[in-house]
Amino acid sequence: MTHMIETPRPDRPKRSFFLRRGPMENIATVVIAAGFLMLFQPFLLVLYTYSLVTLLTGTAMFIIVSKFAE
């Protein structure tokens, strides 16, 4: 039976909230959902007007953020 000795890893500095993948994917998902709701609401034309831009922004944000480290 061999025993492995684990060497302690140096502590890495914590990444900023805006550079972490998990929280930013959640924000991108909320932006996509907001764009979807803006697209299908029947009350305000201004929300409908900017719904596609919101959807595309959320989608692009999700694609970019999915490349971030954990």
mmCIF file of the C-alpha atoms, coordinates in Angstrom:
data_MODEL
# 
_entry.id   MODEL 
# 
loop_
_atom_site.group_PDB 
_atom_site.id 
_atom_site.type_symbol 
_atom_site.label_atom_id 
_atom_site.label_alt_id 
_atom_site.label_comp_id 
_atom_site.label_asym_id 
_atom_site.label_entity_id 
_atom_site.label_seq_id 
_atom_site.pdbx_PDB_ins_code 
_atom_site.Cartn_x 
_atom_site.Cartn_y 
_atom_site.Cartn_z 
_atom_site.occupancy 
_atom_site.B_iso_or_equiv 
_atom_site.pdbx_formal_charge 
_atom_site.auth_seq_id 
_atom_site.auth_comp_id 
_atom_site.auth_asym_id 
_atom_site.auth_atom_id 
_atom_site.pdbx_PDB_model_num 
ATOM 1  C CA . MET A 1 1  ? 0.000   0.000  0.000   1.00 0.00 ? 1  MET A CA 1 
ATOM 2  C CA . THR A 1 2  ? 1.493   3.307  -1.018  1.00 0.00 ? 2  THR A CA 1 
ATOM 3  C CA . HIS A 1 3  ? 0.843   6.520  0.799   1.00 0.00 ? 3  HIS A CA 1 
ATOM 4  C CA . MET A 1 4  ? 0.682   9.722  -1.151  1.00 0.00 ? 4  MET A CA 1 
ATOM 5  C CA . ILE A 1 5  ? 1.624   12.929 0.494   1.00 0.00 ? 5  ILE A CA 1 
ATOM 6  C CA . GLU A 1 6  ? -0.495  15.839 -0.622  1.00 0.00 ? 6  GLU A CA 1 
ATOM 7  C CA . THR A 1 7  ? 1.279   19.111 -0.867  1.00 0.00 ? 7  THR A CA 1 
ATOM 8  C CA . PRO A 1 8  ? -0.834  22.118 -0.004  1.00 0.00 ? 8  PRO A CA 1 
ATOM 9  C CA . ARG A 1 9  ? -1.731  24.274 -2.944  1.00 0.00 ? 9  ARG A CA 1 
ATOM 10 C CA . PRO A 1 10 ? -1.097  27.972 -2.714  1.00 0.00 ? 10 PRO A CA 1 
ATOM 11 C CA . ASP A 1 11 ? -4.276  29.914 -2.102  1.00 0.00 ? 11 ASP A CA 1 
ATOM 12 C CA . ARG A 1 12 ? -5.522  31.529 -5.254  1.00 0.00 ? 12 ARG A CA 1 
ATOM 13 C CA . PRO A 1 13 ? -7.053  34.955 -4.926  1.00 0.00 ? 13 PRO A CA 1 
ATOM 14 C CA . LYS A 1 14 ? -10.837 34.905 -5.191  1.00 0.00 ? 14 LYS A CA 1 
ATOM 15 C CA . ARG A 1 15 ? -12.175 36.062 -8.502  1.00 0.00 ? 15 ARG A CA 1 
ATOM 16 C CA . SER A 1 16 ? -14.506 38.980 -8.745  1.00 0.00 ? 16 SER A CA 1 
ATOM 17 C CA . PHE A 1 17 ? -18.236 38.238 -8.841  1.00 0.00 ? 17 PHE A CA 1 
ATOM 18 C CA . PHE A 1 18 ? -18.336 39.374 -12.464 1.00 0.00 ? 18 PHE A CA 1 
ATOM 19 C CA . LEU A 1 19 ? -15.564 36.995 -13.519 1.00 0.00 ? 19 LEU A CA 1 
ATOM 20 C CA . ARG A 1 20 ? -17.126 33.813 -12.145 1.00 0.00 ? 20 ARG A CA 1 
ATOM 21 C CA . ARG A 1 21 ? -19.060 31.557 -14.447 1.00 0.00 ? 21 ARG A CA 1 
ATOM 22 C CA . GLY A 1 22 ? -21.956 30.424 -12.263 1.00 0.00 ? 22 GLY A CA 1 
ATOM 23 C CA . PRO A 1 23 ? -23.409 33.781 -11.215 1.00 0.00 ? 23 PRO A CA 1 
ATOM 24 C CA . MET A 1 24 ? -22.918 35.318 -14.645 1.00 0.00 ? 24 MET A CA 1 
ATOM 25 C CA . GLU A 1 25 ? -24.670 32.404 -16.372 1.00 0.00 ? 25 GLU A CA 1 
ATOM 26 C CA . ASN A 1 26 ? -27.617 32.987 -14.037 1.00 0.00 ? 26 ASN A CA 1 
ATOM 27 C CA . ILE A 1 27 ? -27.683 36.688 -14.920 1.00 0.00 ? 27 ILE A CA 1 
ATOM 28 C CA . ALA A 1 28 ? -27.528 35.881 -18.645 1.00 0.00 ? 28 ALA A CA 1 
ATOM 29 C CA . THR A 1 29 ? -30.414 33.434 -18.225 1.00 0.00 ? 29 THR A CA 1 
ATOM 30 C CA . VAL A 1 30 ? -32.488 36.114 -16.479 1.00 0.00 ? 30 VAL A CA 1 
ATOM 31 C CA . VAL A 1 31 ? -31.766 38.563 -19.334 1.00 0.00 ? 31 VAL A CA 1 
ATOM 32 C CA . ILE A 1 32 ? -32.908 35.947 -21.869 1.00 0.00 ? 32 ILE A CA 1 
ATOM 33 C CA . ALA A 1 33 ? -36.077 35.275 -19.857 1.00 0.00 ? 33 ALA A CA 1 
ATOM 34 C CA . ALA A 1 34 ? -36.784 39.013 -19.634 1.00 0.00 ? 34 ALA A CA 1 
ATOM 35 C CA . GLY A 1 35 ? -36.435 39.326 -23.412 1.00 0.00 ? 35 GLY A CA 1 
ATOM 36 C CA . PHE A 1 36 ? -38.805 36.407 -23.876 1.00 0.00 ? 36 PHE A CA 1 
ATOM 37 C CA . LEU A 1 37 ? -41.405 37.969 -21.592 1.00 0.00 ? 37 LEU A CA 1 
ATOM 38 C CA . MET A 1 38 ? -40.996 41.326 -23.324 1.00 0.00 ? 38 MET A CA 1 
ATOM 39 C CA . LEU A 1 39 ? -41.658 39.629 -26.654 1.00 0.00 ? 39 LEU A CA 1 
ATOM 40 C CA . PHE A 1 40 ? -44.941 38.033 -25.584 1.00 0.00 ? 40 PHE A CA 1 
ATOM 41 C CA . GLN A 1 41 ? -46.533 40.770 -23.513 1.00 0.00 ? 41 GLN A CA 1 
ATOM 42 C CA . PRO A 1 42 ? -49.430 42.600 -25.218 1.00 0.00 ? 42 PRO A CA 1 
ATOM 43 C CA . PHE A 1 43 ? -49.350 45.918 -23.317 1.00 0.00 ? 43 PHE A CA 1 
ATOM 44 C CA . LEU A 1 44 ? -46.356 48.101 -24.116 1.00 0.00 ? 44 LEU A CA 1 
ATOM 45 C CA . LEU A 1 45 ? -44.968 48.564 -27.603 1.00 0.00 ? 45 LEU A CA 1 
ATOM 46 C CA . VAL A 1 46 ? -41.639 49.841 -26.279 1.00 0.00 ? 46 VAL A CA 1 
ATOM 47 C CA . LEU A 1 47 ? -41.007 46.525 -24.474 1.00 0.00 ? 47 LEU A CA 1 
ATOM 48 C CA . TYR A 1 48 ? -41.871 44.602 -27.627 1.00 0.00 ? 48 TYR A CA 1 
ATOM 49 C CA . THR A 1 49 ? -39.556 46.861 -29.631 1.00 0.00 ? 49 THR A CA 1 
ATOM 50 C CA . TYR A 1 50 ? -36.508 46.070 -27.481 1.00 0.00 ? 50 TYR A CA 1 
ATOM 51 C CA . SER A 1 51 ? -37.307 42.388 -26.873 1.00 0.00 ? 51 SER A CA 1 
ATOM 52 C CA . LEU A 1 52 ? -35.158 41.046 -29.717 1.00 0.00 ? 52 LEU A CA 1 
ATOM 53 C CA . VAL A 1 53 ? -32.203 43.183 -28.659 1.00 0.00 ? 53 VAL A CA 1 
ATOM 54 C CA . THR A 1 54 ? -32.596 41.901 -25.103 1.00 0.00 ? 54 THR A CA 1 
ATOM 55 C CA . LEU A 1 55 ? -32.785 38.282 -26.255 1.00 0.00 ? 55 LEU A CA 1 
ATOM 56 C CA . LEU A 1 56 ? -29.697 38.643 -28.430 1.00 0.00 ? 56 LEU A CA 1 
ATOM 57 C CA . THR A 1 57 ? -27.771 40.409 -25.659 1.00 0.00 ? 57 THR A CA 1 
ATOM 58 C CA . GLY A 1 58 ? -28.587 37.647 -23.183 1.00 0.00 ? 58 GLY A CA 1 
ATOM 59 C CA . THR A 1 59 ? -27.659 34.949 -25.683 1.00 0.00 ? 59 THR A CA 1 
ATOM 60 C CA . ALA A 1 60 ? -24.332 36.582 -26.561 1.00 0.00 ? 60 ALA A CA 1 
ATOM 61 C CA . MET A 1 61 ? -23.629 37.120 -22.881 1.00 0.00 ? 61 MET A CA 1 
ATOM 62 C CA . PHE A 1 62 ? -24.342 33.453 -22.127 1.00 0.00 ? 62 PHE A CA 1 
ATOM 63 C CA . ILE A 1 63 ? -22.033 32.288 -24.925 1.00 0.00 ? 63 ILE A CA 1 
ATOM 64 C CA . ILE A 1 64 ? -19.195 34.514 -23.712 1.00 0.00 ? 64 ILE A CA 1 
ATOM 65 C CA . VAL A 1 65 ? -19.678 33.729 -20.017 1.00 0.00 ? 65 VAL A CA 1 
ATOM 66 C CA . SER A 1 66 ? -19.772 29.974 -20.649 1.00 0.00 ? 66 SER A CA 1 
ATOM 67 C CA . LYS A 1 67 ? -16.069 30.245 -21.584 1.00 0.00 ? 67 LYS A CA 1 
ATOM 68 C CA . PHE A 1 68 ? -15.143 31.637 -18.130 1.00 0.00 ? 68 PHE A CA 1 
ATOM 69 C CA . ALA A 1 69 ? -13.412 29.448 -15.561 1.00 0.00 ? 69 ALA A CA 1 
ATOM 70 C CA . GLU A 1 70 ? -15.419 27.981 -12.713 1.00 0.00 ? 70 GLU A CA 1 
# 
